[in-house]
Amino acid sequence: MSTLNSAKLYGRVALLRRQVLLRQLIRRAIAGALAVAAFTVTAGLATYALFLAIRAPFGDLNAALAVAALYLAMALVLLAYTLREPHSPELEALAEMEAAALETITAETQGVVQMVNTAGHRFENLGSSLTLGVSILGALRRLLAARKP
């Protein structure tokens, strides 16, 4: 697989994983907002129930407490859903695919870096050889010039 294809694969897998995480985050945020609303209603109804308890010993109190208990139960269920960690096989599979794609692109990039380093060393050796050849030719020319009378 080429580096460009690996980069494309990694980008697609990473984007897909982020989309799944975003959907889960949105669901959890909505559930959290509903839990806060339910707690608010529970507090309001509990306050109203306390008021009714003080106002009349029996009557509307039992109805208000029943509605408050219903909202409290709903708030606790939504809060439990909000606080649990998401677990899905597709999310785990996407995380594994993302890690594998990143490992592949890293390995291929290292191969390209090694190839560039090898080419650099070859150019360096060629430059050293050319410098040595020019130096030898210059020394031979001076020796030949010194021998001529």
C-alpha positions as MATLAB code, in Angstrom:
seq = 'MSTLNSAKLYGRVALLRRQVLLRQLIRRAIAGALAVAAFTVTAGLATYALFLAIRAPFGDLNAALAVAALYLAMALVLLAYTLREPHSPELEALAEMEAAALETITAETQGVVQMVNTAGHRFENLGSSLTLGVSILGALRRLLAARKP';
ca = [
       0.000    0.000    0.000;
       1.394    3.380   -0.906;
       1.819    6.176    1.596;
      -0.895    8.249   -0.071;
      -3.379    5.362    0.056;
      -2.476    4.716    3.683;
      -3.018    8.372    4.511;
      -6.407    8.310    2.758;
      -7.415    5.147    4.615;
      -6.336    6.606    7.937;
      -8.255    9.819    7.220;
     -11.437    7.940    6.327;
     -11.280    5.642    9.354;
     -10.460    8.491   11.716;
     -13.310   10.620   10.317;
     -15.780    7.737   10.606;
     -14.741    7.081   14.208;
     -15.087   10.777   15.072;
     -18.589   10.821   13.553;
     -19.670    7.873   15.712;
     -18.204    9.526   18.800;
     -19.981   12.796   17.958;
     -23.348   11.032   17.590;
     -22.881    9.373   20.972;
     -21.838   12.677   22.526;
     -24.963   14.382   21.181;
     -27.215   11.619   22.553;
     -25.543   11.831   25.941;
     -25.779   15.625   26.009;
     -29.502   15.485   25.246;
     -30.030   12.851   27.935;
     -28.036   14.992   30.382;
     -30.137   18.054   29.560;
     -33.315   16.023   30.073;
     -31.954   14.767   33.409;
     -31.296   18.343   34.535;
     -34.803   19.342   33.445;
     -36.285   16.363   35.296;
     -34.330   17.262   38.446;
     -35.587   20.834   38.135;
     -39.184   19.656   37.820;
     -38.644   17.267   40.749;
     -37.373   20.088   42.912;
     -40.312   22.289   41.887;
     -42.872   19.605   42.571;
     -41.201   18.630   45.844;
     -41.353   22.259   46.900;
     -45.011   22.424   45.874;
     -45.683   19.161   47.741;
     -44.030   20.545   50.859;
     -46.201   23.635   50.539;
     -49.304   21.487   50.238;
     -48.197   19.436   53.240;
     -48.049   22.548   55.296;
     -51.319   23.937   53.888;
     -53.540   20.910   54.167;
     -52.783   17.668   55.928;
     -54.273   15.549   53.095;
     -55.659   16.176   49.618;
     -53.533   17.270   46.673;
     -50.378   16.197   48.507;
     -50.480   12.535   47.469;
     -50.923   13.459   43.777;
     -48.062   15.960   43.843;
     -45.746   13.471   45.573;
     -46.602   10.759   43.029;
     -45.770   13.076   40.108;
     -42.549   14.153   41.856;
     -41.573   10.484   42.361;
     -42.249    9.806   38.681;
     -40.006   12.683   37.581;
     -37.329   11.651   40.078;
     -37.312    8.086   38.716;
     -37.058    9.414   35.147;
     -34.241   11.771   36.147;
     -32.268    8.941   37.784;
     -32.650    6.689   34.729;
     -31.503    9.479   32.380;
     -28.601   10.362   34.671;
     -27.483    6.726   34.779;
     -27.600    6.600   30.967;
     -25.625    9.842   30.722;
     -22.877    8.711   33.099;
     -22.260    5.283   31.586;
     -19.417    4.865   29.138;
     -20.372    4.133   25.544;
     -19.635    0.579   24.471;
     -20.208   -0.551   20.936;
     -18.456   -3.170   18.828;
     -18.323   -0.810   15.834;
     -16.555    1.862   17.897;
     -13.979   -0.669   19.113;
     -13.468   -1.965   15.564;
     -13.004    1.595   14.268;
     -10.452    2.323   17.005;
      -8.496   -0.819   16.027;
      -8.673    0.089   12.325;
      -7.485    3.625   13.054;
      -4.523    2.301   15.041;
      -3.637   -0.177   12.268;
      -3.878    2.512    9.585;
      -1.693    4.860   11.630;
       0.861    2.085   12.154;
       0.903    1.361    8.409;
       1.374    4.993    7.421;
       4.110    5.376   10.034;
       5.942    2.305    8.716;
       5.649    3.481    5.116;
       6.809    6.967    6.026;
       9.842    5.497    7.777;
      10.631    3.557    4.594;
      10.549    6.773    2.563;
      12.777    8.518    5.130;
      15.281    5.654    4.963;
      15.264    5.825    1.176;
      15.928    9.576    1.259;
      18.734    9.073    3.811;
      20.298    6.395    1.594;
      20.147    8.697   -1.427;
      21.699   11.486    0.659;
      24.582    9.229    1.679;
      25.131    8.265   -1.955;
      25.274   11.933   -2.980;
      27.672   12.581   -0.107;
      29.914    9.691   -1.230;
      29.762   10.923   -4.824;
      30.726   14.422   -3.682;
      33.614   13.041   -1.639;
      34.798   10.976   -4.608;
      34.636   13.996   -6.928;
      36.540   16.150   -4.439;
      39.190   13.462   -4.055;
      39.473   13.087   -7.841;
      39.865   16.852   -8.359;
      42.492   16.978   -5.596;
      44.456   14.097   -7.141;
      44.297   15.699  -10.596;
      45.498   19.023   -9.145;
      48.382   17.298   -7.357;
      49.369   15.398  -10.516;
      49.250   18.614  -12.556;
      51.530   20.389  -10.068;
      53.941   17.424  -10.092;
      54.053   17.405  -13.873;
      54.509   21.188  -13.966;
      57.368   20.941  -11.453;
      59.186   18.245  -13.526;
      59.282   20.303  -16.715;
      62.507   22.259  -17.022;
];
